Amino acid sequence: MKQGMLWYDNQNGKAIEERLNAAIDYFITKNGRPPLQCFVNPETVDQEITVRESIKVTPNERVLKNHFWLEFAKEN
């Protein structure tokens, strides 16, 4: 990760969209702009989805369970 944030959220009882929105809101508050990409563990999301119209959420086995890896630039 060159420019971004790693977010931990173990509230598994909540919907993934709600958990992602909390991470994105914090990211925006901290950085003044939304992330372009979010990587999650494949157990969280099994295929790429888009939230908030433009933020791609992509499964990546390098990301630990219950973590969201939010970035300014798209990188694997």
MODELLER restraints for C-alpha pairs under 7 A, 6 or more apart:
rsr = mdl.restraints
at = mdl.atoms
rsr.add(forms.Gaussian(group=physical.xy_distance, feature=features.Distance(at['CA:3:A'], at['CA:71:A']), mean=5.85, stdev=0.5))
rsr.add(forms.Gaussian(group=physical.xy_distance, feature=features.Distance(at['CA:3:A'], at['CA:72:A']), mean=5.89, stdev=0.5))
rsr.add(forms.Gaussian(group=physical.xy_distance, feature=features.Distance(at['CA:4:A'], at['CA:70:A']), mean=5.43, stdev=0.5))
rsr.add(forms.Gaussian(group=physical.xy_distance, feature=features.Distance(at['CA:4:A'], at['CA:71:A']), mean=4.13, stdev=0.5))
rsr.add(forms.Gaussian(group=physical.xy_distance, feature=features.Distance(at['CA:4:A'], at['CA:72:A']), mean=5.86, stdev=0.5))
rsr.add(forms.Gaussian(group=physical.xy_distance, feature=features.Distance(at['CA:5:A'], at['CA:69:A']), mean=5.98, stdev=0.5))
rsr.add(forms.Gaussian(group=physical.xy_distance, feature=features.Distance(at['CA:5:A'], at['CA:70:A']), mean=5.25, stdev=0.5))
rsr.add(forms.Gaussian(group=physical.xy_distance, feature=features.Distance(at['CA:5:A'], at['CA:71:A']), mean=6.51, stdev=0.5))
rsr.add(forms.Gaussian(group=physical.xy_distance, feature=features.Distance(at['CA:6:A'], at['CA:67:A']), mean=6.71, stdev=0.5))
rsr.add(forms.Gaussian(group=physical.xy_distance, feature=features.Distance(at['CA:6:A'], at['CA:68:A']), mean=5.72, stdev=0.5))
rsr.add(forms.Gaussian(group=physical.xy_distance, feature=features.Distance(at['CA:6:A'], at['CA:69:A']), mean=4.60, stdev=0.5))
rsr.add(forms.Gaussian(group=physical.xy_distance, feature=features.Distance(at['CA:6:A'], at['CA:70:A']), mean=6.29, stdev=0.5))
rsr.add(forms.Gaussian(group=physical.xy_distance, feature=features.Distance(at['CA:7:A'], at['CA:23:A']), mean=6.43, stdev=0.5))
rsr.add(forms.Gaussian(group=physical.xy_distance, feature=features.Distance(at['CA:7:A'], at['CA:67:A']), mean=5.45, stdev=0.5))
rsr.add(forms.Gaussian(group=physical.xy_distance, feature=features.Distance(at['CA:7:A'], at['CA:68:A']), mean=4.95, stdev=0.5))
rsr.add(forms.Gaussian(group=physical.xy_distance, feature=features.Distance(at['CA:7:A'], at['CA:69:A']), mean=6.38, stdev=0.5))
rsr.add(forms.Gaussian(group=physical.xy_distance, feature=features.Distance(at['CA:8:A'], at['CA:66:A']), mean=5.83, stdev=0.5))
rsr.add(forms.Gaussian(group=physical.xy_distance, feature=features.Distance(at['CA:8:A'], at['CA:67:A']), mean=4.48, stdev=0.5))
rsr.add(forms.Gaussian(group=physical.xy_distance, feature=features.Distance(at['CA:8:A'], at['CA:68:A']), mean=6.43, stdev=0.5))
rsr.add(forms.Gaussian(group=physical.xy_distance, feature=features.Distance(at['CA:9:A'], at['CA:66:A']), mean=5.33, stdev=0.5))
rsr.add(forms.Gaussian(group=physical.xy_distance, feature=features.Distance(at['CA:9:A'], at['CA:67:A']), mean=6.18, stdev=0.5))
rsr.add(forms.Gaussian(group=physical.xy_distance, feature=features.Distance(at['CA:10:A'], at['CA:66:A']), mean=5.32, stdev=0.5))
rsr.add(forms.Gaussian(group=physical.xy_distance, feature=features.Distance(at['CA:24:A'], at['CA:34:A']), mean=6.73, stdev=0.5))
rsr.add(forms.Gaussian(group=physical.xy_distance, feature=features.Distance(at['CA:27:A'], at['CA:34:A']), mean=6.59, stdev=0.5))
rsr.add(forms.Gaussian(group=physical.xy_distance, feature=features.Distance(at['CA:28:A'], at['CA:34:A']), mean=5.02, stdev=0.5))
rsr.add(forms.Gaussian(group=physical.xy_distance, feature=features.Distance(at['CA:35:A'], at['CA:55:A']), mean=6.72, stdev=0.5))
rsr.add(forms.Gaussian(group=physical.xy_distance, feature=features.Distance(at['CA:35:A'], at['CA:70:A']), mean=5.96, stdev=0.5))
rsr.add(forms.Gaussian(group=physical.xy_distance, feature=features.Distance(at['CA:35:A'], at['CA:71:A']), mean=5.30, stdev=0.5))
rsr.add(forms.Gaussian(group=physical.xy_distance, feature=features.Distance(at['CA:35:A'], at['CA:72:A']), mean=4.88, stdev=0.5))
rsr.add(forms.Gaussian(group=physical.xy_distance, feature=features.Distance(at['CA:36:A'], at['CA:55:A']), mean=5.18, stdev=0.5))
rsr.add(forms.Gaussian(group=physical.xy_distance, feature=features.Distance(at['CA:36:A'], at['CA:56:A']), mean=6.75, stdev=0.5))
rsr.add(forms.Gaussian(group=physical.xy_distance, feature=features.Distance(at['CA:36:A'], at['CA:71:A']), mean=6.14, stdev=0.5))
rsr.add(forms.Gaussian(group=physical.xy_distance, feature=features.Distance(at['CA:36:A'], at['CA:72:A']), mean=5.25, stdev=0.5))
rsr.add(forms.Gaussian(group=physical.xy_distance, feature=features.Distance(at['CA:36:A'], at['CA:73:A']), mean=6.16, stdev=0.5))
rsr.add(forms.Gaussian(group=physical.xy_distance, feature=features.Distance(at['CA:36:A'], at['CA:74:A']), mean=6.71, stdev=0.5))
rsr.add(forms.Gaussian(group=physical.xy_distance, feature=features.Distance(at['CA:37:A'], at['CA:55:A']), mean=5.51, stdev=0.5))
rsr.add(forms.Gaussian(group=physical.xy_distance, feature=features.Distance(at['CA:37:A'], at['CA:56:A']), mean=5.00, stdev=0.5))
rsr.add(forms.Gaussian(group=physical.xy_distance, feature=features.Distance(at['CA:37:A'], at['CA:57:A']), mean=6.15, stdev=0.5))
rsr.add(forms.Gaussian(group=physical.xy_distance, feature=features.Distance(at['CA:37:A'], at['CA:70:A']), mean=5.86, stdev=0.5))
rsr.add(forms.Gaussian(group=physical.xy_distance, feature=features.Distance(at['CA:37:A'], at['CA:71:A']), mean=5.38, stdev=0.5))
rsr.add(forms.Gaussian(group=physical.xy_distance, feature=features.Distance(at['CA:37:A'], at['CA:72:A']), mean=6.78, stdev=0.5))
rsr.add(forms.Gaussian(group=physical.xy_distance, feature=features.Distance(at['CA:37:A'], at['CA:73:A']), mean=6.90, stdev=0.5))
rsr.add(forms.Gaussian(group=physical.xy_distance, feature=features.Distance(at['CA:37:A'], at['CA:74:A']), mean=5.80, stdev=0.5))
rsr.add(forms.Gaussian(group=physical.xy_distance, feature=features.Distance(at['CA:38:A'], at['CA:56:A']), mean=6.08, stdev=0.5))
rsr.add(forms.Gaussian(group=physical.xy_distance, feature=features.Distance(at['CA:38:A'], at['CA:57:A']), mean=4.66, stdev=0.5))
rsr.add(forms.Gaussian(group=physical.xy_distance, feature=features.Distance(at['CA:38:A'], at['CA:58:A']), mean=6.22, stdev=0.5))
rsr.add(forms.Gaussian(group=physical.xy_distance, feature=features.Distance(at['CA:38:A'], at['CA:68:A']), mean=6.45, stdev=0.5))
rsr.add(forms.Gaussian(group=physical.xy_distance, feature=features.Distance(at['CA:38:A'], at['CA:69:A']), mean=5.38, stdev=0.5))
rsr.add(forms.Gaussian(group=physical.xy_distance, feature=features.Distance(at['CA:38:A'], at['CA:70:A']), mean=4.36, stdev=0.5))
rsr.add(forms.Gaussian(group=physical.xy_distance, feature=features.Distance(at['CA:38:A'], at['CA:71:A']), mean=6.29, stdev=0.5))
rsr.add(forms.Gaussian(group=physical.xy_distance, feature=features.Distance(at['CA:39:A'], at['CA:57:A']), mean=5.65, stdev=0.5))
rsr.add(forms.Gaussian(group=physical.xy_distance, feature=features.Distance(at['CA:39:A'], at['CA:58:A']), mean=4.83, stdev=0.5))
rsr.add(forms.Gaussian(group=physical.xy_distance, feature=features.Distance(at['CA:39:A'], at['CA:59:A']), mean=5.63, stdev=0.5))
rsr.add(forms.Gaussian(group=physical.xy_distance, feature=features.Distance(at['CA:39:A'], at['CA:60:A']), mean=5.96, stdev=0.5))
rsr.add(forms.Gaussian(group=physical.xy_distance, feature=features.Distance(at['CA:39:A'], at['CA:63:A']), mean=6.96, stdev=0.5))
rsr.add(forms.Gaussian(group=physical.xy_distance, feature=features.Distance(at['CA:39:A'], at['CA:68:A']), mean=5.92, stdev=0.5))
rsr.add(forms.Gaussian(group=physical.xy_distance, feature=features.Distance(at['CA:39:A'], at['CA:69:A']), mean=4.95, stdev=0.5))
rsr.add(forms.Gaussian(group=physical.xy_distance, feature=features.Distance(at['CA:39:A'], at['CA:70:A']), mean=6.51, stdev=0.5))
rsr.add(forms.Gaussian(group=physical.xy_distance, feature=features.Distance(at['CA:40:A'], at['CA:58:A']), mean=6.19, stdev=0.5))
rsr.add(forms.Gaussian(group=physical.xy_distance, feature=features.Distance(at['CA:40:A'], at['CA:59:A']), mean=4.92, stdev=0.5))
rsr.add(forms.Gaussian(group=physical.xy_distance, feature=features.Distance(at['CA:40:A'], at['CA:60:A']), mean=5.81, stdev=0.5))
rsr.add(forms.Gaussian(group=physical.xy_distance, feature=features.Distance(at['CA:40:A'], at['CA:63:A']), mean=5.73, stdev=0.5))
rsr.add(forms.Gaussian(group=physical.xy_distance, feature=features.Distance(at['CA:40:A'], at['CA:67:A']), mean=6.36, stdev=0.5))
rsr.add(forms.Gaussian(group=physical.xy_distance, feature=features.Distance(at['CA:40:A'], at['CA:68:A']), mean=5.18, stdev=0.5))
rsr.add(forms.Gaussian(group=physical.xy_distance, feature=features.Distance(at['CA:40:A'], at['CA:69:A']), mean=6.46, stdev=0.5))
rsr.add(forms.Gaussian(group=physical.xy_distance, feature=features.Distance(at['CA:41:A'], at['CA:59:A']), mean=5.39, stdev=0.5))
rsr.add(forms.Gaussian(group=physical.xy_distance, feature=features.Distance(at['CA:41:A'], at['CA:60:A']), mean=5.41, stdev=0.5))
rsr.add(forms.Gaussian(group=physical.xy_distance, feature=features.Distance(at['CA:41:A'], at['CA:61:A']), mean=5.51, stdev=0.5))
rsr.add(forms.Gaussian(group=physical.xy_distance, feature=features.Distance(at['CA:41:A'], at['CA:63:A']), mean=5.07, stdev=0.5))
rsr.add(forms.Gaussian(group=physical.xy_distance, feature=features.Distance(at['CA:41:A'], at['CA:64:A']), mean=5.81, stdev=0.5))
rsr.add(forms.Gaussian(group=physical.xy_distance, feature=features.Distance(at['CA:41:A'], at['CA:65:A']), mean=5.33, stdev=0.5))
rsr.add(forms.Gaussian(group=physical.xy_distance, feature=features.Distance(at['CA:42:A'], at['CA:59:A']), mean=4.64, stdev=0.5))
rsr.add(forms.Gaussian(group=physical.xy_distance, feature=features.Distance(at['CA:42:A'], at['CA:60:A']), mean=5.95, stdev=0.5))
rsr.add(forms.Gaussian(group=physical.xy_distance, feature=features.Distance(at['CA:42:A'], at['CA:61:A']), mean=6.12, stdev=0.5))
rsr.add(forms.Gaussian(group=physical.xy_distance, feature=features.Distance(at['CA:45:A'], at['CA:59:A']), mean=5.91, stdev=0.5))
rsr.add(forms.Gaussian(group=physical.xy_distance, feature=features.Distance(at['CA:46:A'], at['CA:59:A']), mean=6.09, stdev=0.5))
rsr.add(forms.Gaussian(group=physical.xy_distance, feature=features.Distance(at['CA:47:A'], at['CA:58:A']), mean=6.59, stdev=0.5))
rsr.add(forms.Gaussian(group=physical.xy_distance, feature=features.Distance(at['CA:47:A'], at['CA:59:A']), mean=6.24, stdev=0.5))
rsr.add(forms.Gaussian(group=physical.xy_distance, feature=features.Distance(at['CA:48:A'], at['CA:56:A']), mean=6.84, stdev=0.5))
rsr.add(forms.Gaussian(group=physical.xy_distance, feature=features.Distance(at['CA:48:A'], at['CA:57:A']), mean=5.53, stdev=0.5))
rsr.add(forms.Gaussian(group=physical.xy_distance, feature=features.Distance(at['CA:48:A'], at['CA:58:A']), mean=4.52, stdev=0.5))
rsr.add(forms.Gaussian(group=physical.xy_distance, feature=features.Distance(at['CA:48:A'], at['CA:59:A']), mean=6.47, stdev=0.5))
rsr.add(forms.Gaussian(group=physical.xy_distance, feature=features.Distance(at['CA:49:A'], at['CA:56:A']), mean=5.88, stdev=0.5))
rsr.add(forms.Gaussian(group=physical.xy_distance, feature=features.Distance(at['CA:49:A'], at['CA:57:A']), mean=5.21, stdev=0.5))
rsr.add(forms.Gaussian(group=physical.xy_distance, feature=features.Distance(at['CA:49:A'], at['CA:58:A']), mean=6.74, stdev=0.5))
rsr.add(forms.Gaussian(group=physical.xy_distance, feature=features.Distance(at['CA:50:A'], at['CA:56:A']), mean=4.47, stdev=0.5))
rsr.add(forms.Gaussian(group=physical.xy_distance, feature=features.Distance(at['CA:50:A'], at['CA:57:A']), mean=5.83, stdev=0.5))
